[in-house]
Amino acid sequence: MALFLDLDNTLLPSKPAYDFAIAECANDWQERKLGGDFHVLYESARKKVKNQLIGHSSNRLRLLCFKLMLDELLQSGFQTKDIFDVLWMEERYHFHFLSYLKNEAKKEIYQTNLFPKLVDLSNQFPIYLTTNETLRTQLLKVSSFLPMDFRFTLITSEEVGFEKPETKFFSYVLETAKENPVDCILLGDNWDDDILGANRHGIASIHILEMWGEGKGVNEYPFESSAPIWKAPNTVAALEFAKLWLFQRQK
C-alpha cells in the first residue's frame, strides 16, 4: 500500500504564494532601480524559459528568468557586478515565497484540519511526495510549511530526469515504492500531469478541484479507464477517502 501525493496546490498553497512573491519582487526590482517594467520583462523571460526547457525541471527556476531579464536590459552585456543583482532577486523571490508559506502554516485551518490528517496517514502508510520541480526548491517549501513529524519520501522530477506525466517518472516512483500499482492511490490537482499520468500506470487517483473547496463528497468520474478516478472538492476530503481506500485494500 502506498499513497502518492502531489505537492504544489495539493498540499501547499503554491499559487497564491507565487503570486505574492512575484508582486513583492516587482517592488524589490523597482527599489533596486534595475530598470524597465518588471512584469513585462518577467513574463517575457518566463515564456522563453518555458519554451526552451520543455519537460525539464529547470524551466521553473526563477534564477533563469531574472538572468534573462537583465540580459534584455543590459544590451552591451553583463559586468561582474550585475551578477549580484541576479542572485539578489532570486534570494528575494525565495524569501517572499517561503514567508507566505510560513504565515499560512500558522492558520487554524491547516493546524486543525490538514496537518493532523497528514501526520496520521504518514504513521499508517508510506507516503511519497511526487512533484515536478527542482529538489532544492521543494525541500525549502516542505521545510517551511509541512509539520515536522510528517513522514514521507520526496521524489522530484529533477532527480528522475523526467516530469509528470511522463511514463518514466511514474515508473521511477513505482520502482522506488516497490508497490503494485493496484495497491496505490495518487492525489493531485493537475488533470494531465497527476491524474492521467497515474492512470496510464493503473494507479487509482483522486482529482482535487481546489485545496479548500466546499463540500465533502468524493465521486467517481463516469467513464472507463485503466484505474478508477474520483474527484474531490478539497484536499481534506481526498485524504479521508484515500485513507478508507487504503484500509480496504489491506483486507
N, C-alpha and C positions, 0 to 999 in steps of 0.2 A: 504494500500500500504506500502511496506517496501523493503528496499534494504539491502541485506546481502553481506558483503564484507569480503573476506579472507584478512589477513594482510600480512604475510610474502611472499615476492616475487610477491605480487599483488599490495600492496600499498607501502611496504617497500622493499628496495634492500637488503634483508637479506642474500642472498647467498654471494655476494661479501663482505658484512660486516663481515660475519662469516669467510670467507677465510682470510681476512685481520687480524681479531682478533687472529685467530689461529697462523698465521705466526708471529705476534708480541709476542704472548705468548711463542712461541718457543725461541725467543730471551730473553725474561724475565727469562725463565727457565734456560737457559744457563748462563745468567749473575748472577743469584742467586746460581749457582753451585749446582743444585739439583740432577744432575747425570743422566746417561742413555741418550738414544736417545728420545727426546721429541715426535717426530712424531710417532715413533714406539709404544712408551708407550701409547700415547694418542689414537691412532686408536684401539689398543687392549682394552683399558679401555672403549672406546666408544661402541665397539661391545658388550662387556659384559653388559653394562648398557642397551643398546637397547634390547638385548635378555632377560634380566632379567625382564625388566619393559615394556613389550609389551603392548601397549594400555593405558599406564599410562603417565600422563603429566610429571612426574618426569624423564622420560627417556631422557629429553632434558637438564637436569641440568648439567652444566659443573662442578659444585662442586663435584658431584659424580665421574666424570671422574678424576679430579685432586686427589681426595682421593684414588681412586684405583691405580693411577699411583705411588703414594708414598707407597701404600701397597706393590706393586710389588718390589720397590726398598729397602724398609725397612724390610728385611726378619725377623729381630728379633722383629719387632713390632714398633708401634708409641711411641714416647715420647711426652710429653705435648708440647714441643717447636715446634714439627713438625706440629702441628695444624695450627700454624701461616703461614706456607708455603702454606697449602691448601687454607686457607682463602685469602691469598695474591694473589694467582694465580686466584682465582675466581674474586677478585676485579679487577685485571689487564685485565681479559677477558672482563668484562663489560665495563671497561674504553675504551678499544680499539674498541669494537663493537659500542658503543654509539658515540665515537669520529668520526668514519666513517660515521654514520648516520647524525650527526650534520653537517659535511662538505658537504655531499651530498645534504642535505636540502637547502643549500645556493645556489645551482646551478640554473641557469636560467630556465633550462628545467623543474624543479619542481615548481619553483616560478611562472612561466608563464603558463605552460601547465597543470600541475596536481593539485596543491593546490587550485587554484581558482574554479576549477570544483568540487572538494570535498566539499568546503565550500558552494558553491551554491546549490549543491544537498542536503546537510545536512540542509539547510534552507527551503527546499521544501518537503522532505520526511524523515521519520525516517530511520536512518542508524544503522545497527548492525554489529559490527566487530566480526566475528566468527573465532576462532583461536585455534589450538592445541598447547597449551603452558601453563606455569605457569602464574598466574596473575601478580606477581611482575615483571617478565621478560618483559611481554608485556606492562605494564604500563611504564617501563623505556624506551622501544623502542618508544612508541607512543609519550611520552612527549619530546623525543629528536628529533623527526622527523616531525610529522604532525603539521599543522598550529594550532595556539592557539584558533582560533574561529571556528574550525571544531567541529560539534555536532555529538555525536554517543553514542551508548550503547555497551560496551565491554563485550563479552561472551567468556570465556576461558574454555578449557577442564578441567582445574583444578577445576573450580567452578562446572561444570556439573558432573564431575566424570567419564566421558566417552569422547573419542576422536572422531572426524570425521574419518571415515564416519558412525560411529555407529548410529543406529536409535534413541537411547535415546538422543544423542547430538542434532540432528535436531528437535526432539520432544520438547526438552527444549527450543530451540531457538524460535520455533513457539508459544509455550505457553507464553514465555516472550514477544514476539512481539504482541500477541493477534491478529494475522492476519490469513486470509485464505491462504493456500499455493499457490493458483492460482493467488493471488494478490501480490506475492513476486517474486523477482529475485535475484539470487546469482551470484557474480563474483569471480572467483578463478583460480589459476594456476595449481592446482593438480587435475588430472582427476579422480582419485579414491576417494580421501578424500572430495573434494569440489563438483565436478560435479555429479558423480554417487551418492554420499551421498544425495545431494539435490534432484536429480531426483527421487529417491525412495520415496520421500515425495511429489512428484507432484510439486516441485518448479522449475520454469524455471531457466536456468543458462547460463552463458557465460564463456567459457573456454578461458583463456588468455594465449596465446602461449609464449609471452615474455613481460616483463614490458614495454620495449621501442622498440618493434619490428617495422619493417617498414610496412606501409600500413594503410588504413582506413576502408576497407570493413569488415563488420561483416556478416558471412554466417551461415545458419543453417546446422547442420550435417544431412546428408541424410539417416536417419534411424528412425524407430518408437521408441518412448519412452513415458513414462508416463507424461512427460512435455518437452517442446521444449528446445533444447540445441544448442547454437550458438558458433562459435569460432571467437575470435577477435585477431588481430595481436599485440595489445598492450592494456595497461590499459586505456589510454585516449579514444581510440575508443570504448572500452567496456562501459565506463562510459557514453559516449554520447548516445550510443544505449540504455542503461538501462534507461536513463532519458526519452527518447522518449517513450519507452515501458511503463514506469510507468504513464506517462501522458495519454497514450492511455487507460490504464486500469481504469483511473479515469472517463473517459467519459461514 
